[in-house]
Amino acid sequence: MAEKKTIRVLLVEDNADFAKLVSLFLARFEDAHFSVTWKSNATEALAEVERDSLYDVILMDYFLPGLNGLEATKTLREKNIPIPVVFLTVNKDMHLAVEVMKLGVEDYLIKEEISTPILPKTILSVVEKRRLEMEVAELEIRQKRLEAMQELIVGITNELASPLGEMHQHLDEFLRMNNNPKVVRYLNIIKENIDRISNKMEKLRNLREDKTVQYIKNIKMIDLS
């Protein structure tokens, strides 16, 4: 049986009893494990995500002491903290719904729904959506990086093709002219290295995937295997 992934939830809610209910109902959900951290106001919540940005989702109450939920979400966006936000309110307010959606809030739930599977399923849906968005973004970055690499590689290989070809030609001539075994052995070593460089250059020209492997410490190198 596969181990359930832990979904880290930051709950921003000034009502302690309601916060306990959220934790209780999420704990009852069998298809996922939720780890809930509760903060009673936006100021503490903002400090928490700046300290620990690895939360999967933020459940944000609208009515909070000090900064309200909208103001807190605006601050999150201004600080480029990308954790998805789900709003919790006591009733459906279309004006508020429009405002929160303008901020890129992932969803909008009324508090009555916390006792139903809607809340955990909404959280899981939001987390999965964010995961897919991050995968797409990473693919786009890798594609742009590959295109830049290919442009650079074409220029380098074009500049090296001629001297490598001339070196290969001269080595063939030297090999035909020399019978000294020691000289022939060294010339063959040089030729093998030139062939190896030419082979790597050809693989670079045909590179179709931004694939890197760990080299040493924080340095990575292109995998041409």
Residue pairs with C-beta under 8 A, 6 or more apart in sequence:
4 31
4 32
4 33
5 32
5 33
6 33
6 34
6 35
7 32
7 33
7 34
7 35
7 56
7 57
7 123
7 124
7 127
8 35
8 37
8 54
8 55
8 56
8 57
9 26
9 34
9 35
9 36
9 37
9 55
9 56
9 57
9 58
9 59
9 123
10 36
10 37
10 39
10 45
10 48
10 49
10 55
10 57
10 58
10 59
10 83
11 19
11 22
11 23
11 36
11 37
11 38
11 39
11 58
11 59
12 39
12 40
12 41
12 42
12 45
12 58
12 59
12 60
12 61
12 64
12 69
12 72
13 19
13 22
13 38
13 39
13 40
13 59
13 61
13 64
13 88
14 40
14 41
14 61
14 63
14 64
14 65
15 61
16 38
16 40
18 111
18 114
19 38
19 40
21 114
21 115
22 36
22 59
22 114
22 119
23 34
23 36
23 38
25 114
25 115
25 119
25 120
26 34
26 36
26 119
26 120
26 123
27 34
29 117
29 120
31 120
31 124
32 120
32 124
34 120
34 123
37 48
37 55
39 45
39 48
40 65
41 64
41 65
41 66
41 67
42 64
42 66
42 67
42 68
42 69
42 71
42 72
42 75
43 66
43 67
45 58
45 60
45 72
46 67
46 72
46 75
46 76
46 79
49 55
49 58
49 76
49 81
49 83
50 79
50 81
53 81
53 83
55 83
56 83
56 84
56 123
56 127
56 130
57 83
57 84
57 85
57 86
57 106
57 123
57 126
57 127
58 76
58 83
58 84
58 85
58 86
59 86
59 88
59 123
60 69
60 72
60 73
60 85
60 86
60 87
60 88
60 105
61 69
61 87
61 88
61 89
62 68
62 69
62 70
62 87
62 88
62 89
62 96
63 69
63 89
63 90
64 72
67 75
69 87
69 100
70 96
70 99
70 100
70 103
73 85
73 87
73 100
73 103
73 105
74 103
76 83
76 85
77 103
77 104
82 130
84 106
84 126
84 127
84 129
84 130
85 100
85 103
85 105
85 106
86 105
86 106
86 107
86 108
86 109
86 122
86 123
86 126
87 96
87 100
87 105
87 107
87 108
87 109
88 109
88 110
88 111
88 114
89 96
89 108
89 109
89 110
89 111
90 110
90 111
91 110
92 110
96 108
97 108
100 108
101 108
106 126
106 129
106 130
107 122
107 125
107 126
109 118
109 119
109 122
113 119
142 210
143 210
145 210
146 207
146 208
146 209
146 210
149 207
149 210
149 222
150 207
153 204
153 205
153 207
154 205
156 201
156 204
157 201
157 204
157 205
160 197
160 201
161 201
164 194
164 197
164 198
164 201
167 194
168 191
168 194
168 195
168 198
171 187
171 190
171 191
171 194
172 191
174 183
174 187
175 184
175 187
175 188
175 191
178 184
178 187
200 224
203 224
204 222
204 224
207 222
207 224
211 222
211 223
212 220
212 221
212 222
212 223
213 220
213 221
213 223
214 220
215 221
